Amino acid sequence: MQTTKVEGARDIETIARDIFKAYLGSERDKDLADAMYRLTENSARAADAVGEACVGRLSEGRMLALLGASGAGKTRALERIFARTVEFGDWQDIDADSPLISIKAPSPCTLKQLGIEVLRALGYPIRRDLKEYVVWELVRERLQLRKVRYVHIDELQHVAKKGYVKEAQKVRDTIKSLVQWPQWPVSVIVSGTPEIATFIEEDTQIKRRCLIVNFTSLDVDADAAQFAQRLTALVKRKAELSLGADAITLSRKVIHAAERQYGTAIEIVQDATLEALREGTGTVDNGHFARIFKIRTGCSEDRNVFTAADWRDIDVGSSLQLALSDQGRGAERKPNRVRRNG
């Protein structure tokens, strides 16, 4: 790949990697770290309990649920906390004997399909069609064989979809059986959109065993000052560029453009910073953000959060539909041209 040199003899690709690798944490990461500590502490206690001591809560794993809208930054936050949790070791290496495995719930999700994904994460080759009960017998066998104490299921909202009531209850029952498994109690971490609240709260036994962390949406005004610190840190420290706009004002617009989701807001800042690097001006300004927003949404010029005077009134989630609608109205107003011969 051909790269362009910038100040300090670093090329754009090198800086881009630094920008995209950077984790810009927030206060919510402390809540997640605290919940993870409580989960691992309980799991260690259950693993140490044997014989007569293995009773009640000492004999059980726990659950941890991370909820947040799409774009909230759940996946990145979990990857970071997994990497920082000593007990999990090299959790992304299937051959590293980590006590943690992580899967994404398939869509649509049945109990059998979920079990197959767990088996794959455990390194079990699926060579034939297996009955549901056989799949989960193998899951228990492999969990104990591989000494896996933690199972992370991402995108759990796929289980909570309408029309999957029976399957959702089967998944709940299976999770409970893993958590309460006397010979090898497993702690289950689930993450997904707010729909999984129903999955948790419709079963009292699941609910009382669950630690909850909620990644709430940002507030355009209340969170602007803190987000401005992250924005400035990425632009100035990671990319070594100057900021050609008021950080607070820009942060308000970024938060709105990201539909108030922290992870999406960080992505917009990363993309705008890379845009400035490619341009080579040495400054990240409002124009770079405007171009990125247009590329990400397909919005029309008068509905761009970073250029419109009434940006707070813009429905970001419908930017493309509104742009197409505007084009349609424009075509209706445009008179038909009649080609004349001769």
Residue, then its C-alpha position, 0 to 999 in steps of 0.5 A: m500500500q502506497t502511503t503519504k508522509v506527514e509531519g514527524a516522518r509518520d505516514i498516514e497509514t501508521i497514524a490511522r492505525d493509532i487512531f483506530k486502535a485508540y480506546l477513548g474510555s468514559e465513566r461508564d467503563k468504571d461501571l463495567a469494570d466493577a461488574m466484571y470484578r464482581l463476576t470473576e470474584n464470584s466465579a472464583r469463589a464457586a470454583d473453590a467451593v467443594g464438598e459440603a462448602c459447595v452450597g447455595r450461592l457458593s455453588e453457582g455462577r452469575m450473569l452479567a448483562l451489558l445493554g446499550a443501543s446499536g452504536a453505544g460501543k458495547t463490543r469495544a468496551l467488552e473487548r477492552i475489559f476482557a483483555r484487561t481481566v487477568e483471569f481471561g488470559d489470551w481469550q481471543d486465541i482458541d488454542a490458549d486455554s482461556p477460561l472465556i469464550s465469546i460468540k455472537a448469537p445467530s439470527p434467527c436464534t434457536l437453542k440448537q443454533l446457539g449451542i452449535e456456535v458455542l461448540r465452534a468457539l470451544g474448537y469442536p468440529i461440527r461434521r454432522d447434524l446433531k439433535e438439540y439435546v446432543v448439542w448441549e450435552l457436548v457443550r457441557e462436556r467441552l466446557q469442563l474439558r476445556k476448563v471454560r468458566y465464562v461464556h459471552i453471548d453477544e447480540l442476545q436480542h436475536v433470542a428475544k425477537k417476537g415469535y421466538v417466545k418458546e425458544a427464548q424460554k428454552v435459552r433462559d432455562t439452559i443458561k440457568s442450568l449452566v449457572q447452577w451446574p454443581q460440577w462446573p458452574v459457568s458465569v454467563i455474560v450477555s450483551g445486546t440492545p435494550e430488547i434483552a431487558t425483556f429476556i432478563e426480566e421475564d424470568t425471576q431466577i435469571k433476573r436475581r442472578c444478573l448484574i446489569v450495566n446499561f450504556t445509556s445514550l449521550d445528552v447533546d448538552a450535558d455530555a458535551a464537555q466530557f466528550a470534547q476532552r475525548l475529541t481533543a485527545l484523539v485529534k491532538r495527541k493521536a493525530e498530532l493535528s490542531l482543532g480548527a473549531d470550538a471543541i464544545t460546539l463541535s462535540r454537541k454536533v457530533i453527539h447529535a450526528a451519532e444519534r447520541q451513541y458514544g461508539t458512533a460518535i467516536e467513529i465520526v471523530q476518527d473518520a473526520t481526523l483521517e479526512a484531515l490527514r489525507e488533506g494535509t492541512g494540519t487542522v481538523d475543522n467543521g468541514h471535515f466533519a461535514r464531509i464525513f457526515k454526508i458520506r455516512t448518511g447520504c444527507s442533502e446539503d441543507r440537512n447536514v448537522f455540521t453546516a445547517a443552522d437548525w442542526r438540532d432539528i435534523d432527524v439524523g436517523s432518516s437522513l437518506q430517506l429525507a434526501l431521496s424525498d427532497q430529490g423526488r419533490g425537486a423532480e416533480r417541480k422540474p418542467n419536462r424538456v421537450r425535444r424538438n426535431g428539425 
